[in-house]
């Protein structure tokens, strides 16, 4: 399981010690990931979220690996961004995915690669029946990633588009691609 690998990426799930090291900007984080952590990562949204993730894992260790994963370039061994879920699957088997790439690595297919790998992993977990996501209505690139994954729009509220992908639809899409 550790890490997920694609043609160009290594995607590492973060346990409590790694999230804490990232939050504290401890050099141990780079050593654990065996990757360079650029000064512009983590980005602002993740920086704000890290204390919550730390607290959540302290009180609910079973939240691992349903939170933060780090996306690393397999060739340059540099952190490109992050991806993960907003918690464990709910009673309906749904998990919500979220992601972010450093600006200089956008529009190169990395997020499509990373989301496909993480969704593939999620659907291998017995409790997962579907994936949800949301993106700002103005975030065209993120919307395209979600569309290519086979997600369907389920609604719009407060300038956010909601998306959903059921396991059966993802499985059918993956068969069509192969």
C-alpha atoms as an extended CHARMM CRD file, in Angstrom:
* protein
*
       178  EXT
         1         1  UNK       CA              0.0000000000        0.0000000000        0.0000000000  PROA      1               0.0000000000
         2         2  UNK       CA              2.7650000000        2.4570000000        0.7620000000  PROA      2               0.0000000000
         3         3  UNK       CA              3.1760000000        4.4690000000       -1.3670000000  PROA      3               0.0000000000
         4         4  UNK       CA              0.6980000000        4.3080000000       -4.2220000000  PROA      4               0.0000000000
         5         5  UNK       CA              2.6900000000        4.4750000000       -7.4460000000  PROA      5               0.0000000000
         6         6  UNK       CA              1.7870000000        5.6920000000      -10.9250000000  PROA      6               0.0000000000
         7         7  UNK       CA              3.9140000000        6.2810000000      -14.0040000000  PROA      7               0.0000000000
         8         8  UNK       CA              5.1970000000        9.5950000000      -12.6300000000  PROA      8               0.0000000000
         9         9  UNK       CA              4.1180000000        9.7940000000       -8.9990000000  PROA      9               0.0000000000
        10        10  UNK       CA              4.5570000000        8.3850000000       -5.5180000000  PROA      10              0.0000000000
        11        11  UNK       CA              1.5580000000        9.1010000000       -3.2810000000  PROA      11              0.0000000000
        12        12  UNK       CA              2.2290000000        8.7010000000        0.4420000000  PROA      12              0.0000000000
        13        13  UNK       CA             -0.4660000000        8.4050000000        3.1300000000  PROA      13              0.0000000000
        14        14  UNK       CA              0.3930000000       10.4720000000        6.1920000000  PROA      14              0.0000000000
        15        15  UNK       CA              0.3700000000        9.0700000000        9.6880000000  PROA      15              0.0000000000
        16        16  UNK       CA              0.2820000000       11.3860000000       12.7040000000  PROA      16              0.0000000000
        17        17  UNK       CA              4.0960000000       11.7590000000       13.0530000000  PROA      17              0.0000000000
        18        18  UNK       CA              4.4540000000       12.8120000000        9.4090000000  PROA      18              0.0000000000
        19        19  UNK       CA              1.5640000000       15.3010000000        9.5490000000  PROA      19              0.0000000000
        20        20  UNK       CA              3.0660000000       16.7460000000       12.7320000000  PROA      20              0.0000000000
        21        21  UNK       CA              6.5000000000       17.0480000000       11.0880000000  PROA      21              0.0000000000
        22        22  UNK       CA              4.9550000000       18.7800000000        8.0670000000  PROA      22              0.0000000000
        23        23  UNK       CA              3.0890000000       21.1890000000       10.3560000000  PROA      23              0.0000000000
        24        24  UNK       CA              6.2300000000       21.9870000000       12.3710000000  PROA      24              0.0000000000
        25        25  UNK       CA              8.3290000000       22.2710000000        9.1770000000  PROA      25              0.0000000000
        26        26  UNK       CA             10.5880000000       19.6470000000       10.7000000000  PROA      26              0.0000000000
        27        27  UNK       CA             13.2560000000       18.3020000000        8.2810000000  PROA      27              0.0000000000
        28        28  UNK       CA             12.1190000000       14.8180000000        9.3430000000  PROA      28              0.0000000000
        29        29  UNK       CA              9.1040000000       15.2520000000        7.0300000000  PROA      29              0.0000000000
        30        30  UNK       CA             11.3620000000       15.4480000000        3.9660000000  PROA      30              0.0000000000
        31        31  UNK       CA             13.3990000000       12.5020000000        5.2400000000  PROA      31              0.0000000000
        32        32  UNK       CA             10.2560000000       10.4010000000        5.7760000000  PROA      32              0.0000000000
        33        33  UNK       CA              9.0080000000       11.2070000000        2.2840000000  PROA      33              0.0000000000
        34        34  UNK       CA             12.5000000000       10.8650000000        0.8040000000  PROA      34              0.0000000000
        35        35  UNK       CA             11.6730000000       14.0520000000       -1.0930000000  PROA      35              0.0000000000
        36        36  UNK       CA             12.4220000000       17.7510000000       -1.2030000000  PROA      36              0.0000000000
        37        37  UNK       CA              9.6940000000       19.8850000000        0.3410000000  PROA      37              0.0000000000
        38        38  UNK       CA              9.6220000000       23.2260000000       -1.5240000000  PROA      38              0.0000000000
        39        39  UNK       CA              9.0790000000       26.4420000000        0.4510000000  PROA      39              0.0000000000
        40        40  UNK       CA              5.6440000000       26.9880000000       -1.1610000000  PROA      40              0.0000000000
        41        41  UNK       CA              4.2630000000       23.7230000000        0.2470000000  PROA      41              0.0000000000
        42        42  UNK       CA              2.0880000000       23.1660000000        2.1480000000  PROA      42              0.0000000000
        43        43  UNK       CA             -0.1170000000       25.8320000000        0.6250000000  PROA      43              0.0000000000
        44        44  UNK       CA             -2.3010000000       28.0970000000        2.7890000000  PROA      44              0.0000000000
        45        45  UNK       CA             -5.4320000000       25.9180000000        2.8460000000  PROA      45              0.0000000000
        46        46  UNK       CA             -3.5090000000       22.8280000000        3.9490000000  PROA      46              0.0000000000
        47        47  UNK       CA             -1.4760000000       24.8320000000        6.4990000000  PROA      47              0.0000000000
        48        48  UNK       CA             -4.7410000000       25.8660000000        8.1460000000  PROA      48              0.0000000000
        49        49  UNK       CA             -6.0410000000       22.2880000000        8.0730000000  PROA      49              0.0000000000
        50        50  UNK       CA             -2.9770000000       20.5510000000        9.5710000000  PROA      50              0.0000000000
        51        51  UNK       CA             -3.7970000000       21.2650000000       13.2700000000  PROA      51              0.0000000000
        52        52  UNK       CA             -7.2810000000       19.8180000000       12.7260000000  PROA      52              0.0000000000
        53        53  UNK       CA             -5.8020000000       16.6910000000       11.0960000000  PROA      53              0.0000000000
        54        54  UNK       CA             -3.3650000000       16.2760000000       13.9880000000  PROA      54              0.0000000000
        55        55  UNK       CA             -6.1660000000       16.5370000000       16.5430000000  PROA      55              0.0000000000
        56        56  UNK       CA             -8.3850000000       14.1770000000       14.5610000000  PROA      56              0.0000000000
        57        57  UNK       CA             -5.6830000000       11.4950000000       14.3490000000  PROA      57              0.0000000000
        58        58  UNK       CA             -4.8860000000       11.8870000000       18.0470000000  PROA      58              0.0000000000
        59        59  UNK       CA             -8.5240000000       11.2150000000       18.9580000000  PROA      59              0.0000000000
        60        60  UNK       CA             -9.3560000000        8.7820000000       16.1500000000  PROA      60              0.0000000000
        61        61  UNK       CA             -6.2820000000        6.8470000000       14.9490000000  PROA      61              0.0000000000
        62        62  UNK       CA             -8.5420000000        4.8340000000       12.6050000000  PROA      62              0.0000000000
        63        63  UNK       CA             -8.8670000000        8.0030000000       10.5080000000  PROA      63              0.0000000000
        64        64  UNK       CA             -5.5680000000        6.9280000000        8.9350000000  PROA      64              0.0000000000
        65        65  UNK       CA             -5.3210000000        6.6010000000        5.9000000000  PROA      65              0.0000000000
        66        66  UNK       CA             -8.5280000000        8.5780000000        5.2420000000  PROA      66              0.0000000000
        67        67  UNK       CA             -6.9480000000       12.0130000000        5.5160000000  PROA      67              0.0000000000
        68        68  UNK       CA             -3.8060000000       13.5110000000        3.9830000000  PROA      68              0.0000000000
        69        69  UNK       CA             -1.6580000000       11.9250000000        1.2610000000  PROA      69              0.0000000000
        70        70  UNK       CA              1.3890000000       13.6630000000       -0.2440000000  PROA      70              0.0000000000
        71        71  UNK       CA              2.0500000000       13.6530000000       -3.9930000000  PROA      71              0.0000000000
        72        72  UNK       CA              5.7580000000       13.3070000000       -4.8790000000  PROA      72              0.0000000000
        73        73  UNK       CA              7.3860000000       13.2910000000       -8.3170000000  PROA      73              0.0000000000
        74        74  UNK       CA              8.9490000000        9.8710000000       -8.8680000000  PROA      74              0.0000000000
        75        75  UNK       CA             11.7960000000       11.3760000000      -10.9150000000  PROA      75              0.0000000000
        76        76  UNK       CA             12.6810000000       14.6400000000       -9.1530000000  PROA      76              0.0000000000
        77        77  UNK       CA             11.6810000000       13.4180000000       -5.6540000000  PROA      77              0.0000000000
        78        78  UNK       CA              9.9470000000       16.7610000000       -5.0210000000  PROA      78              0.0000000000
        79        79  UNK       CA              6.5720000000       17.3200000000       -3.3380000000  PROA      79              0.0000000000
        80        80  UNK       CA              4.1070000000       18.4270000000       -6.0100000000  PROA      80              0.0000000000
        81        81  UNK       CA              0.9990000000       18.7150000000       -3.8620000000  PROA      81              0.0000000000
        82        82  UNK       CA             -1.4640000000       16.8500000000       -1.7030000000  PROA      82              0.0000000000
        83        83  UNK       CA             -4.6010000000       14.7930000000       -1.9770000000  PROA      83              0.0000000000
        84        84  UNK       CA             -6.8150000000       12.9630000000        0.4480000000  PROA      84              0.0000000000
        85        85  UNK       CA            -10.2140000000       12.4130000000        1.9080000000  PROA      85              0.0000000000
        86        86  UNK       CA            -12.1920000000       14.4480000000        4.4230000000  PROA      86              0.0000000000
        87        87  UNK       CA            -12.5210000000       11.4680000000        6.7310000000  PROA      87              0.0000000000
        88        88  UNK       CA            -13.5030000000        7.8280000000        6.8630000000  PROA      88              0.0000000000
        89        89  UNK       CA            -16.3560000000        6.4610000000        4.7490000000  PROA      89              0.0000000000
        90        90  UNK       CA            -19.7630000000        7.4800000000        6.0890000000  PROA      90              0.0000000000
        91        91  UNK       CA            -22.6480000000        5.0900000000        6.8250000000  PROA      91              0.0000000000
        92        92  UNK       CA            -23.5120000000        5.0590000000        3.0940000000  PROA      92              0.0000000000
        93        93  UNK       CA            -19.9640000000        4.1690000000        2.0770000000  PROA      93              0.0000000000
        94        94  UNK       CA            -19.2000000000        7.6430000000        0.7150000000  PROA      94              0.0000000000
        95        95  UNK       CA            -15.8960000000        9.4970000000        1.0830000000  PROA      95              0.0000000000
        96        96  UNK       CA            -15.1060000000       13.0150000000       -0.0920000000  PROA      96              0.0000000000
        97        97  UNK       CA            -11.8680000000       13.6150000000       -1.9700000000  PROA      97              0.0000000000
        98        98  UNK       CA             -9.9360000000       16.8720000000       -2.1010000000  PROA      98              0.0000000000
        99        99  UNK       CA             -6.6380000000       17.8510000000       -3.6850000000  PROA      99              0.0000000000
       100       100  UNK       CA             -4.2050000000       20.6430000000       -4.4650000000  PROA      100             0.0000000000
       101       101  UNK       CA             -1.1200000000       21.0330000000       -6.6360000000  PROA      101             0.0000000000
       102       102  UNK       CA              1.6220000000       23.6070000000       -6.3800000000  PROA      102             0.0000000000
       103       103  UNK       CA              0.9820000000       26.2090000000       -9.1240000000  PROA      103             0.0000000000
       104       104  UNK       CA              4.0950000000       25.3690000000      -11.1570000000  PROA      104             0.0000000000
       105       105  UNK       CA              2.9130000000       21.7490000000      -11.5800000000  PROA      105             0.0000000000
       106       106  UNK       CA             -0.6450000000       22.3740000000      -12.7420000000  PROA      106             0.0000000000
       107       107  UNK       CA             -1.9660000000       21.5330000000      -16.2140000000  PROA      107             0.0000000000
       108       108  UNK       CA              0.4590000000       18.6410000000      -16.6630000000  PROA      108             0.0000000000
       109       109  UNK       CA             -1.8670000000       15.7420000000      -15.8620000000  PROA      109             0.0000000000
       110       110  UNK       CA             -0.4550000000       15.1010000000      -12.3870000000  PROA      110             0.0000000000
       111       111  UNK       CA             -3.7660000000       15.5490000000      -10.5880000000  PROA      111             0.0000000000
       112       112  UNK       CA             -5.5910000000       13.2460000000      -12.9880000000  PROA      112             0.0000000000
       113       113  UNK       CA             -2.9320000000       10.6210000000      -12.3060000000  PROA      113             0.0000000000
       114       114  UNK       CA             -3.0560000000       11.1120000000       -8.5280000000  PROA      114             0.0000000000
       115       115  UNK       CA             -6.8540000000       11.1670000000       -8.2140000000  PROA      115             0.0000000000
       116       116  UNK       CA             -7.2190000000        8.0660000000      -10.3750000000  PROA      116             0.0000000000
       117       117  UNK       CA             -4.7150000000        6.2040000000       -8.1830000000  PROA      117             0.0000000000
       118       118  UNK       CA             -6.3340000000        7.2710000000       -4.9090000000  PROA      118             0.0000000000
       119       119  UNK       CA             -9.8580000000        6.5220000000       -6.1280000000  PROA      119             0.0000000000
       120       120  UNK       CA             -8.6680000000        3.1190000000       -7.3630000000  PROA      120             0.0000000000
       121       121  UNK       CA             -7.2590000000        2.4890000000       -3.8810000000  PROA      121             0.0000000000
       122       122  UNK       CA            -10.4630000000        3.7070000000       -2.1810000000  PROA      122             0.0000000000
       123       123  UNK       CA            -12.6960000000        1.4130000000       -4.2090000000  PROA      123             0.0000000000
       124       124  UNK       CA            -10.5470000000       -1.5240000000       -3.1190000000  PROA      124             0.0000000000
       125       125  UNK       CA            -11.5740000000       -0.7900000000        0.4880000000  PROA      125             0.0000000000
       126       126  UNK       CA            -14.6990000000       -2.8190000000        1.4160000000  PROA      126             0.0000000000
       127       127  UNK       CA            -16.5540000000        0.0830000000        3.0520000000  PROA      127             0.0000000000
       128       128  UNK       CA            -16.3480000000        2.4450000000        0.0400000000  PROA      128             0.0000000000
       129       129  UNK       CA            -19.3030000000        2.6060000000       -2.3400000000  PROA      129             0.0000000000
       130       130  UNK       CA            -18.7700000000        6.0830000000       -3.7890000000  PROA      130             0.0000000000
       131       131  UNK       CA            -16.5810000000        9.1690000000       -3.9600000000  PROA      131             0.0000000000
       132       132  UNK       CA            -17.8030000000       12.7440000000       -3.6090000000  PROA      132             0.0000000000
       133       133  UNK       CA            -16.0420000000       16.0060000000       -4.3440000000  PROA      133             0.0000000000
       134       134  UNK       CA            -16.7210000000       19.6980000000       -4.5670000000  PROA      134             0.0000000000
       135       135  UNK       CA            -14.9740000000       22.4620000000       -6.4350000000  PROA      135             0.0000000000
       136       136  UNK       CA            -15.4360000000       26.1710000000       -6.8330000000  PROA      136             0.0000000000
       137       137  UNK       CA            -17.5580000000       26.9530000000       -9.8600000000  PROA      137             0.0000000000
       138       138  UNK       CA            -14.6920000000       29.0720000000      -11.2470000000  PROA      138             0.0000000000
       139       139  UNK       CA            -12.1180000000       26.2610000000      -10.9190000000  PROA      139             0.0000000000
       140       140  UNK       CA            -12.4210000000       24.9540000000      -14.4760000000  PROA      140             0.0000000000
       141       141  UNK       CA             -9.2820000000       22.7620000000      -14.2610000000  PROA      141             0.0000000000
       142       142  UNK       CA            -10.5220000000       20.9160000000      -11.1810000000  PROA      142             0.0000000000
       143       143  UNK       CA            -13.9130000000       20.4130000000      -12.7900000000  PROA      143             0.0000000000
       144       144  UNK       CA            -12.2260000000       18.8510000000      -15.8290000000  PROA      144             0.0000000000
       145       145  UNK       CA            -10.2900000000       16.4440000000      -13.5970000000  PROA      145             0.0000000000
       146       146  UNK       CA            -13.5270000000       15.3530000000      -11.9320000000  PROA      146             0.0000000000
       147       147  UNK       CA            -15.3210000000       14.9730000000      -15.2800000000  PROA      147             0.0000000000
       148       148  UNK       CA            -12.4950000000       12.8110000000      -16.6950000000  PROA      148             0.0000000000
       149       149  UNK       CA            -12.8050000000       10.5690000000      -13.6330000000  PROA      149             0.0000000000
       150       150  UNK       CA            -16.4060000000        9.9280000000      -14.6370000000  PROA      150             0.0000000000
       151       151  UNK       CA            -17.9060000000       11.9910000000      -11.8250000000  PROA      151             0.0000000000
       152       152  UNK       CA            -21.3500000000       13.4670000000      -12.2930000000  PROA      152             0.0000000000
       153       153  UNK       CA            -22.4950000000       16.8390000000      -11.0220000000  PROA      153             0.0000000000
       154       154  UNK       CA            -25.0660000000       16.4670000000       -8.2660000000  PROA      154             0.0000000000
       155       155  UNK       CA            -25.7370000000       20.1210000000       -7.4900000000  PROA      155             0.0000000000
       156       156  UNK       CA            -24.4600000000       23.6450000000       -7.0210000000  PROA      156             0.0000000000
       157       157  UNK       CA            -24.5580000000       25.6620000000       -3.8170000000  PROA      157             0.0000000000
       158       158  UNK       CA            -22.7050000000       28.7720000000       -2.6710000000  PROA      158             0.0000000000
       159       159  UNK       CA            -20.5500000000       28.8160000000       -5.8460000000  PROA      159             0.0000000000
       160       160  UNK       CA            -19.4850000000       25.2070000000       -5.2500000000  PROA      160             0.0000000000
       161       161  UNK       CA            -20.2520000000       22.3400000000       -7.6330000000  PROA      161             0.0000000000
       162       162  UNK       CA            -20.8870000000       18.9690000000       -5.9570000000  PROA      162             0.0000000000
       163       163  UNK       CA            -19.7690000000       15.7920000000       -7.7340000000  PROA      163             0.0000000000
       164       164  UNK       CA            -20.2450000000       12.0710000000       -7.1940000000  PROA      164             0.0000000000
       165       165  UNK       CA            -18.7880000000        8.8510000000       -8.5640000000  PROA      165             0.0000000000
       166       166  UNK       CA            -20.2110000000        5.4570000000       -7.7060000000  PROA      166             0.0000000000
       167       167  UNK       CA            -18.0080000000        2.3770000000       -7.7000000000  PROA      167             0.0000000000
       168       168  UNK       CA            -19.9220000000        0.6760000000      -10.5220000000  PROA      168             0.0000000000
       169       169  UNK       CA            -19.4760000000        3.7300000000      -12.7850000000  PROA      169             0.0000000000
       170       170  UNK       CA            -15.7490000000        3.9560000000      -12.0570000000  PROA      170             0.0000000000
       171       171  UNK       CA            -15.2890000000        0.2410000000      -12.7130000000  PROA      171             0.0000000000
       172       172  UNK       CA            -17.1270000000        0.5570000000      -16.0470000000  PROA      172             0.0000000000
       173       173  UNK       CA            -15.0510000000        3.6140000000      -17.0000000000  PROA      173             0.0000000000
       174       174  UNK       CA            -11.7760000000        1.8340000000      -16.1480000000  PROA      174             0.0000000000
       175       175  UNK       CA            -12.8080000000       -1.1280000000      -18.3420000000  PROA      175             0.0000000000
       176       176  UNK       CA            -13.5280000000        1.2510000000      -21.2390000000  PROA      176             0.0000000000
       177       177  UNK       CA            -10.0950000000        2.8640000000      -20.8650000000  PROA      177             0.0000000000
       178       178  UNK       CA             -8.1620000000       -0.4290000000      -20.8510000000  PROA      178             0.0000000000
